[in-house]
Amino acid sequence: MNNIKKILVMLILLIFSVSMVACTKNDNQNIPKDNNSKVSSDPISETNFFMGTVVKISLYDKKDPNIISRGFDRIKQIENEVSINIQGTELDKVNNSAGKSPVKVKDDTFTITQKGLEYSKLTQGSFDITVGPIVKLWSIGLPEAKVPAQAEIDEKIKLVGHEDLQTNEKDKSIFLKRKGMLIDLGAIAKGYTADAVAEVLKEEGVKSAIIDLGGNILALGTKPDGNLWRIGIQNPFEPRGEITGTIEVENKSIVTSGIYERFIEKDGKKYHHILNPFTGYPYDNEIAGVTIVSDKSIDGDALSTSVFSKGLKDGMDFIEKIQGVEAIFVTKDKKSM
């Protein structure tokens, strides 16, 4: 397993360094291709906007638009529970009750928060779902985005710390101990949602589908002809949809985190959206992008940010300790180790 992960690291860097792009950009850039670079079968697809990103569901076998509608209904349900950008959500109530009292929540909110807390502990806080005050301060990706003053960062960073987040399995309650703390599930909620949509599709008998939540890809089953899906790996130096190579998968989640996704620019310097809970600034390390291939998208989503937060060497050491996942790294200098 470890050797495979290391091979993937060097392979993707090699692919990038010689600019061997395996797929060309088109309307179906994340849809698998056959050997003749044609869509293997015409899917029924629908695109919508949820969770601050473009979402696309494509069915390759049971081509029923009602099934896609059920998938989108599930996405909307989760967004209305865990978004921090919609007033009145369950997560909004948890955050508003910080320092006051625990809040009982539904299964979705509790499960995502609990999983996020597990990864916060596993990474010793380099991935921390209580980073909300810092995320709100920068607001990268929103109209009010700004580069905060150091004094503002110093004030908000005091409110970050997963040690002061409590979850109670018995009554499904969540409690932030200190007033002003904020949970932000942006680094894990899309993964959970992709898994949830996959369950909806499977309940309807779908065995061949692609779920795309803003580049978080979940490939359900195989192509209708039984061949593996070919999924493009995001080029972290280019906008969403530009790829640097492909992998073949079956029943896998492919999630990429990198410097390309959301950023703001000031005085010629770019500030990406992956924020360091310890400094309050975007992480600054050798990694331009990291892709996680896993069985569950919730793990891939959390791990892509977690591994990015560790840097190249520590990120590789970190992922090698986790069973059943693969990591693909692209460094800023485009060189292999």
C-alpha positions as CSV (number, residue, x, y, z in Angstrom):
1,M,0.0,0.0,0.0
2,N,2.7,2.5,0.9
3,N,4.7,1.8,-2.3
4,I,1.6,2.3,-4.3
5,K,1.0,5.7,-2.7
6,K,4.6,6.7,-3.4
7,I,4.3,5.6,-7.0
8,L,1.2,7.6,-7.5
9,V,3.0,10.7,-6.1
10,M,5.8,10.4,-8.6
11,L,3.5,9.3,-11.4
12,I,1.3,12.4,-11.3
13,L,4.3,14.7,-11.0
14,L,5.8,13.0,-14.0
15,I,2.6,13.3,-16.0
16,F,2.4,17.0,-15.1
17,S,6.0,17.8,-15.8
18,V,5.7,16.5,-19.4
19,S,2.3,18.1,-19.9
20,M,0.6,14.8,-20.9
21,V,-3.0,15.8,-20.5
22,A,-5.1,12.7,-21.0
23,C,-8.4,14.3,-21.7
24,T,-9.4,17.6,-23.4
25,K,-11.6,20.2,-21.9
26,N,-15.3,19.9,-23.0
27,D,-18.8,20.0,-21.6
28,N,-18.3,16.5,-20.2
29,Q,-14.8,17.0,-18.9
30,N,-15.4,14.9,-15.8
31,I,-17.3,12.2,-17.6
32,P,-15.3,9.0,-18.3
33,K,-14.2,8.3,-21.9
34,D,-13.8,5.2,-23.8
35,N,-10.7,4.3,-25.8
36,N,-11.9,6.4,-28.7
37,S,-12.4,9.5,-26.5
38,K,-16.2,9.3,-27.0
39,V,-18.7,9.1,-24.2
40,S,-19.2,5.4,-23.5
41,S,-23.0,5.9,-23.5
42,D,-25.1,9.0,-23.5
43,P,-26.2,9.6,-19.9
44,I,-29.1,11.5,-18.6
45,S,-27.6,14.5,-16.7
46,E,-28.8,17.5,-14.8
47,T,-26.8,20.4,-13.3
48,N,-27.8,22.6,-10.4
49,F,-26.3,24.9,-7.9
50,F,-26.0,23.9,-4.3
51,M,-23.5,24.3,-1.4
52,G,-21.9,27.2,-3.2
53,T,-20.9,25.1,-6.2
54,V,-22.1,23.6,-9.4
55,V,-23.5,20.1,-8.9
56,K,-24.1,17.5,-11.7
57,I,-25.7,14.1,-11.5
58,S,-25.3,11.8,-14.5
59,L,-27.1,8.4,-14.8
60,Y,-25.8,5.8,-17.2
61,D,-28.2,3.0,-16.7
62,K,-31.6,3.8,-15.1
63,K,-32.2,7.0,-17.0
64,D,-35.1,8.4,-15.0
65,P,-35.1,12.2,-14.3
66,N,-37.2,11.5,-11.2
67,I,-34.2,9.7,-9.7
68,I,-32.0,12.7,-10.3
69,S,-34.6,14.9,-8.7
70,R,-34.5,12.7,-5.6
71,G,-30.7,13.2,-5.6
72,F,-31.0,16.9,-5.7
73,D,-33.7,16.9,-3.0
74,R,-31.2,15.1,-0.7
75,I,-28.5,17.6,-1.4
76,K,-30.9,20.5,-0.6
77,Q,-32.0,18.8,2.6
78,I,-28.4,18.5,3.8
79,E,-27.5,22.0,2.8
80,N,-30.5,23.4,4.7
81,E,-29.1,21.6,7.8
82,V,-25.4,22.3,7.8
83,S,-24.7,25.5,5.7
84,I,-23.3,28.5,7.7
85,N,-24.3,30.8,4.8
86,I,-28.1,30.1,5.3
87,Q,-29.8,31.6,8.3
88,G,-31.8,29.2,10.5
89,T,-30.0,26.0,9.7
90,E,-29.2,23.5,12.4
91,L,-25.5,24.4,12.3
92,D,-26.5,28.1,12.5
93,K,-28.4,27.3,15.7
94,V,-25.4,25.4,17.1
95,N,-23.1,28.3,16.4
96,N,-25.6,30.9,17.8
97,S,-25.8,28.8,21.0
98,A,-22.0,28.8,21.5
99,G,-21.1,29.3,25.2
100,K,-24.8,28.9,26.2
101,S,-26.2,25.5,25.7
102,P,-26.1,22.3,23.6
103,V,-28.3,22.0,20.6
104,K,-30.1,18.7,19.6
105,V,-29.7,18.1,15.8
106,K,-30.8,15.7,13.2
107,D,-28.7,12.7,12.1
108,D,-27.0,14.4,9.1
109,T,-25.7,17.4,11.1
110,F,-24.6,15.2,14.0
111,T,-22.8,12.6,11.7
112,I,-20.9,15.2,9.7
113,T,-19.9,17.1,12.8
114,Q,-18.8,14.0,14.6
115,K,-16.8,12.9,11.7
116,G,-15.2,16.3,11.4
117,L,-14.3,16.2,15.0
118,E,-12.7,12.8,14.5
119,Y,-10.4,14.2,11.8
120,S,-9.7,17.4,13.8
121,K,-8.4,15.1,16.6
122,L,-6.6,12.8,14.1
123,T,-4.7,15.7,12.5
124,Q,-4.0,17.3,15.9
125,G,-5.9,20.4,14.8
126,S,-4.3,21.1,11.4
127,F,-7.7,20.3,10.1
128,D,-10.2,21.8,12.5
129,I,-13.9,22.3,12.0
130,T,-14.0,25.1,14.6
131,V,-12.0,27.3,12.2
132,G,-15.3,29.1,11.4
133,P,-14.3,32.5,12.9
134,I,-11.2,32.6,10.6
135,V,-13.2,31.4,7.6
136,K,-15.8,34.1,8.2
137,L,-13.1,36.8,8.7
138,W,-11.5,36.1,5.3
139,S,-14.8,35.1,3.5
140,I,-12.8,33.8,0.5
141,G,-15.2,33.0,-2.3
142,L,-17.8,35.5,-1.2
143,P,-18.4,39.2,-2.3
144,E,-17.1,40.4,1.1
145,A,-13.8,38.6,0.8
146,K,-10.8,40.5,2.2
147,V,-7.3,40.1,3.6
148,P,-7.8,40.8,7.3
149,A,-5.6,42.9,9.5
150,Q,-3.3,41.1,11.8
151,A,-5.2,42.4,14.8
152,E,-8.4,40.9,13.5
153,I,-6.7,37.5,13.0
154,D,-5.2,37.6,16.4
155,E,-8.6,38.2,17.9
156,K,-10.5,35.5,16.0
157,I,-7.9,32.8,16.3
158,K,-8.5,32.7,20.0
159,L,-12.0,31.2,19.2
160,V,-10.6,28.2,17.3
161,G,-10.1,24.9,19.1
162,H,-11.8,21.6,18.6
163,E,-11.0,20.7,22.2
164,D,-13.9,23.0,23.1
165,L,-16.4,21.2,20.9
166,Q,-18.6,18.5,22.5
167,T,-20.9,16.0,20.9
168,N,-23.3,13.8,22.7
169,E,-24.2,10.5,21.0
170,K,-27.2,9.8,23.3
171,D,-29.3,12.8,22.5
172,K,-27.5,13.9,19.2
173,S,-26.5,17.2,20.6
174,I,-23.6,19.5,19.8
175,F,-22.1,22.2,22.1
176,L,-19.4,24.8,21.6
177,K,-18.1,25.8,25.0
178,R,-17.1,29.4,24.2
179,K,-19.2,32.2,22.9
180,G,-18.1,33.3,19.5
181,M,-16.9,29.9,18.4
182,L,-18.1,28.7,15.0
183,I,-18.2,25.3,13.3
184,D,-17.5,25.3,9.6
185,L,-18.2,22.0,7.8
186,G,-17.2,23.2,4.4
187,A,-14.2,20.9,4.2
188,I,-16.3,17.7,4.8
189,A,-20.0,18.3,4.1
190,K,-19.7,17.9,0.3
191,G,-18.1,14.5,0.8
192,Y,-20.9,13.4,3.1
193,T,-23.5,14.7,0.6
194,A,-21.9,12.8,-2.3
195,D,-22.2,9.6,-0.3
196,A,-25.8,10.4,0.6
197,V,-26.7,11.0,-3.0
198,A,-25.1,7.7,-3.9
199,E,-27.3,5.9,-1.4
200,V,-30.4,7.5,-3.0
201,L,-29.3,6.3,-6.4
202,K,-28.6,2.8,-5.2
203,E,-32.0,2.6,-3.5
204,E,-33.5,3.3,-6.9
205,G,-31.5,0.5,-8.5
206,V,-28.9,2.7,-10.2
207,K,-25.6,0.9,-10.7
208,S,-23.7,3.2,-13.1
209,A,-23.5,7.0,-12.3
210,I,-21.3,9.9,-11.8
211,I,-22.0,12.4,-9.0
212,D,-20.0,15.7,-9.3
213,L,-20.2,18.2,-6.4
214,G,-18.0,21.0,-7.7
215,G,-15.2,18.6,-8.6
216,N,-15.7,16.2,-5.8
217,I,-16.3,13.1,-7.9
218,L,-18.0,9.9,-6.8
219,A,-18.0,7.2,-9.5
220,L,-20.8,4.7,-8.8
221,G,-20.2,1.2,-10.1
222,T,-18.6,0.9,-13.5
223,K,-19.4,2.1,-17.0
224,P,-22.5,0.3,-18.4
225,D,-20.1,-1.9,-20.5
226,G,-18.3,-3.1,-17.4
227,N,-15.2,-1.1,-18.0
228,L,-13.7,1.2,-15.3
229,W,-14.4,4.9,-15.2
230,R,-11.6,7.2,-16.3
231,I,-11.6,10.3,-14.1
232,G,-9.5,13.4,-14.7
233,I,-7.2,14.7,-11.9
234,Q,-7.5,18.4,-11.4
235,N,-4.6,20.5,-12.5
236,P,-4.0,22.8,-9.4
237,F,-2.4,25.5,-11.6
238,E,-5.5,25.9,-13.7
239,P,-9.2,26.7,-13.2
240,R,-11.7,23.9,-12.2
241,G,-12.0,21.4,-14.9
242,E,-8.5,21.6,-16.4
243,I,-6.9,18.2,-15.8
244,T,-3.3,16.9,-15.6
245,G,-3.9,13.2,-16.0
246,T,-6.5,10.4,-15.4
247,I,-7.0,7.4,-13.2
248,E,-9.3,4.4,-13.7
249,V,-11.7,3.5,-10.8
250,E,-14.7,1.5,-9.8
251,N,-17.0,2.6,-6.9
252,K,-14.6,5.3,-5.7
253,S,-14.5,8.9,-4.6
254,I,-12.0,11.3,-6.1
255,V,-11.6,14.6,-4.2
256,T,-8.9,17.2,-4.8
257,S,-8.0,20.2,-2.6
258,G,-5.6,22.8,-3.9
259,I,-4.6,26.4,-4.4
260,Y,-6.7,26.7,-7.6
261,E,-10.2,26.5,-6.0
262,R,-10.9,29.8,-4.3
263,F,-8.6,32.7,-3.6
264,I,-8.3,36.4,-3.3
265,E,-5.5,38.6,-4.5
266,K,-3.9,41.7,-2.9
267,D,-0.8,43.6,-3.9
268,G,0.0,40.9,-6.4
269,K,-0.2,38.0,-3.8
270,K,-2.8,35.3,-3.9
271,Y,-4.4,33.9,-0.8
272,H,-6.1,30.6,-1.2
273,H,-9.0,29.3,0.9
274,I,-7.3,26.5,2.9
275,L,-6.7,28.3,6.2
276,N,-4.3,27.3,8.9
277,P,-6.2,27.1,12.3
278,F,-2.9,27.9,14.1
279,T,-1.8,31.0,12.2
280,G,-5.1,32.3,10.7
281,Y,-3.5,32.5,7.2
282,P,-3.7,30.2,4.2
283,Y,-1.3,27.2,4.4
284,D,2.0,27.9,2.7
285,N,3.8,24.7,1.8
286,E,5.1,22.7,-1.2
287,I,1.8,21.3,-2.2
288,A,-0.2,22.8,-5.1
289,G,-2.9,20.1,-5.0
290,V,-3.6,16.8,-3.4
291,T,-6.2,14.2,-4.6
292,I,-7.6,11.5,-2.4
293,V,-9.0,8.3,-3.8
294,S,-11.2,6.5,-1.3
295,D,-14.3,4.3,-0.9
296,K,-16.3,7.0,1.0
297,S,-16.4,10.6,-0.2
298,I,-16.7,12.0,3.3
299,D,-13.2,10.5,4.1
300,G,-11.8,11.8,0.8
301,D,-13.1,15.3,1.4
302,A,-11.7,15.5,4.9
303,L,-8.4,13.8,4.0
304,S,-7.8,16.1,1.0
305,T,-7.7,19.1,3.3
306,S,-6.0,17.2,6.2
307,V,-3.2,16.0,3.9
308,F,-2.8,19.4,2.3
309,S,-2.4,20.9,5.8
310,K,0.6,18.6,6.6
311,G,2.8,19.6,3.6
312,L,4.4,17.0,1.3
313,K,6.6,14.9,3.6
314,D,4.3,14.9,6.6
315,G,1.3,14.5,4.3
316,M,2.7,11.4,2.8
317,D,3.6,10.0,6.2
318,F,0.1,10.8,7.4
319,I,-1.7,9.2,4.5
320,E,0.4,6.0,4.7
321,K,-1.0,5.3,8.1
322,I,-4.6,5.3,6.8
323,Q,-5.8,2.1,5.2
324,G,-7.9,1.9,2.0
325,V,-7.0,5.3,0.5
326,E,-4.5,6.6,-2.0
327,A,-3.1,10.1,-2.4
328,I,-1.9,11.9,-5.5
329,F,0.3,15.0,-4.9
330,V,1.2,17.8,-7.3
331,T,3.9,20.2,-5.9
332,K,4.4,23.8,-6.7
333,D,7.7,23.2,-8.4
334,K,6.2,20.3,-10.4
335,K,9.1,18.0,-9.5
336,S,9.0,14.5,-8.0
337,M,10.7,13.6,-4.8
